[in-house]
Amino acid sequence: MRFLKQGSSQITSRSEILAYVVNHTSFHRGFIADILRRMSVSVPATDLATYIRDRK
């Protein structure tokens, strides 16, 4: 994909966009979990591998 940013053209691959989306989602999940923990709310594991293992 080609983007214009501040007058210059930039190219980003689909794999780079997918990696960004996955990582950005993880950031928000962790941020929300941190806020809830500070409010003394019990938060389940935010790690996908732990979540899948614990569901079995």
LOBA-294896 format. One record per residue: residue number from 1; x, y, z of N, C-alpha, C in turn. Coordinates in nm, 2 decimals, decimal comma, padded with zeros to 4 digits. Layout:
LOBA-294896
[rec NUM; [X; Y; Z]; [X; Y; Z]; [X; Y; Z]],
...
***
This chain:
LOBA-294896
[rec 1; [00,08; -00,12; 00,00]; [00,00; 00,00; 00,00]; [00,09; 00,12; 00,00]],
[rec 2; [00,05; 00,22; -00,07]; [00,12; 00,35; -00,07]; [00,05; 00,45; 00,00]],
[rec 3; [00,12; 00,53; 00,09]; [00,06; 00,63; 00,17]; [00,13; 00,76; 00,15]],
[rec 4; [00,06; 00,87; 00,16]; [00,13; 01,00; 00,16]; [00,13; 01,05; 00,30]],
[rec 5; [00,25; 01,09; 00,35]; [00,26; 01,14; 00,48]; [00,36; 01,26; 00,48]],
[rec 6; [00,30; 01,37; 00,52]; [00,38; 01,50; 00,52]; [00,45; 01,52; 00,38]],
[rec 7; [00,38; 01,50; 00,28]; [00,43; 01,53; 00,14]; [00,52; 01,42; 00,08]],
[rec 8; [00,55; 01,32; 00,16]; [00,64; 01,21; 00,10]; [00,56; 01,08; 00,09]],
[rec 9; [00,59; 01,00; -00,01]; [00,52; 00,88; -00,04]; [00,59; 00,77; 00,04]],
[rec 10; [00,51; 00,68; 00,11]; [00,57; 00,57; 00,18]; [00,49; 00,44; 00,14]],
[rec 11; [00,57; 00,33; 00,13]; [00,51; 00,20; 00,09]; [00,51; 00,11; 00,21]],
[rec 12; [00,40; 00,05; 00,24]; [00,39; -00,05; 00,36]; [00,33; -00,18; 00,30]],
[rec 13; [00,40; -00,29; 00,34]; [00,35; -00,42; 00,29]; [00,23; -00,47; 00,37]],
[rec 14; [00,16; -00,56; 00,32]; [00,04; -00,62; 00,40]; [00,09; -00,68; 00,53]],
[rec 15; [00,20; -00,75; 00,52]; [00,26; -00,82; 00,64]; [00,29; -00,72; 00,75]],
[rec 16; [00,35; -00,60; 00,71]; [00,38; -00,50; 00,80]; [00,25; -00,44; 00,87]],
[rec 17; [00,15; -00,42; 00,79]; [00,02; -00,37; 00,84]; [-00,04; -00,47; 00,94]],
[rec 18; [-00,04; -00,60; 00,90]; [-00,09; -00,70; 00,99]; [-00,01; -00,71; 01,12]],
[rec 19; [00,12; -00,70; 01,11]; [00,20; -00,70; 01,24]; [00,16; -00,58; 01,32]],
[rec 20; [00,14; -00,46; 01,26]; [00,11; -00,34; 01,33]; [-00,03; -00,36; 01,40]],
[rec 21; [-00,13; -00,41; 01,33]; [-00,26; -00,43; 01,39]; [-00,25; -00,53; 01,51]],
[rec 22; [-00,18; -00,64; 01,50]; [-00,17; -00,73; 01,61]; [-00,10; -00,67; 01,73]],
[rec 23; [00,01; -00,60; 01,71]; [00,08; -00,54; 01,82]; [00,01; -00,43; 01,88]],
[rec 24; [-00,06; -00,35; 01,80]; [-00,14; -00,24; 01,85]; [-00,25; -00,28; 01,94]],
[rec 25; [-00,32; -00,39; 01,90]; [-00,42; -00,45; 01,98]; [-00,37; -00,50; 02,11]],
[rec 26; [-00,25; -00,56; 02,11]; [-00,19; -00,61; 02,23]; [-00,16; -00,50; 02,33]],
[rec 27; [-00,11; -00,39; 02,27]; [-00,08; -00,27; 02,35]; [-00,21; -00,22; 02,43]],
[rec 28; [-00,32; -00,21; 02,36]; [-00,44; -00,16; 02,42]; [-00,49; -00,27; 02,52]],
[rec 29; [-00,48; -00,39; 02,49]; [-00,53; -00,50; 02,59]; [-00,45; -00,49; 02,72]],
[rec 30; [-00,32; -00,47; 02,71]; [-00,23; -00,46; 02,82]; [-00,26; -00,33; 02,90]],
[rec 31; [-00,28; -00,22; 02,83]; [-00,31; -00,09; 02,89]; [-00,44; -00,10; 02,97]],
[rec 32; [-00,54; -00,16; 02,91]; [-00,67; -00,17; 02,98]; [-00,66; -00,26; 03,11]],
[rec 33; [-00,58; -00,37; 03,09]; [-00,56; -00,46; 03,20]; [-00,49; -00,39; 03,32]],
[rec 34; [-00,39; -00,31; 03,28]; [-00,32; -00,23; 03,39]; [-00,41; -00,14; 03,46]],
[rec 35; [-00,50; -00,07; 03,39]; [-00,59; 00,02; 03,45]; [-00,68; -00,05; 03,55]],
[rec 36; [-00,74; -00,17; 03,50]; [-00,83; -00,24; 03,59]; [-00,75; -00,30; 03,71]],
[rec 37; [-00,63; -00,34; 03,69]; [-00,55; -00,39; 03,81]; [-00,53; -00,28; 03,91]],
[rec 38; [-00,51; -00,16; 03,87]; [-00,49; -00,05; 03,96]; [-00,62; -00,02; 04,03]],
[rec 39; [-00,73; -00,06; 03,98]; [-00,86; -00,04; 04,04]; [-00,90; -00,16; 04,13]],
[rec 40; [-00,80; -00,25; 04,15]; [-00,82; -00,38; 04,22]; [-00,92; -00,47; 04,16]],
[rec 41; [-00,93; -00,47; 04,03]; [-01,02; -00,56; 03,96]; [-00,94; -00,68; 03,91]],
[rec 42; [-00,99; -00,80; 03,93]; [-00,92; -00,92; 03,89]; [-00,93; -00,93; 03,74]],
[rec 43; [-00,81; -00,94; 03,68]; [-00,81; -00,94; 03,53]; [-00,75; -01,08; 03,49]],
[rec 44; [-00,82; -01,14; 03,39]; [-00,77; -01,27; 03,34]; [-00,64; -01,25; 03,27]],
[rec 45; [-00,57; -01,36; 03,24]; [-00,44; -01,35; 03,17]; [-00,47; -01,28; 03,03]],
[rec 46; [-00,37; -01,20; 02,99]; [-00,39; -01,13; 02,86]; [-00,30; -01,19; 02,76]],
[rec 47; [-00,22; -01,29; 02,79]; [-00,14; -01,36; 02,70]; [-00,22; -01,47; 02,63]],
[rec 48; [-00,22; -01,47; 02,50]; [-00,30; -01,57; 02,42]; [-00,27; -01,71; 02,45]],
[rec 49; [-00,15; -01,75; 02,46]; [-00,11; -01,89; 02,49]; [-00,16; -01,93; 02,63]],
[rec 50; [-00,15; -01,84; 02,73]; [-00,20; -01,87; 02,86]; [-00,35; -01,89; 02,86]],
[rec 51; [-00,42; -01,80; 02,79]; [-00,57; -01,80; 02,77]; [-00,61; -01,93; 02,71]],
[rec 52; [-00,55; -01,97; 02,61]; [-00,59; -02,10; 02,54]; [-00,56; -02,22; 02,63]],
[rec 53; [-00,44; -02,22; 02,70]; [-00,41; -02,33; 02,79]; [-00,51; -02,34; 02,90]],
[rec 54; [-00,55; -02,23; 02,96]; [-00,64; -02,23; 03,08]; [-00,78; -02,26; 03,04]],
[rec 55; [-00,82; -02,25; 02,91]; [-00,96; -02,28; 02,87]; [-00,98; -02,43; 02,86]],
[rec 56; [-00,87; -02,51; 02,85]; [-00,88; -02,65; 02,83]; [-00,91; -02,72; 02,96]],
***
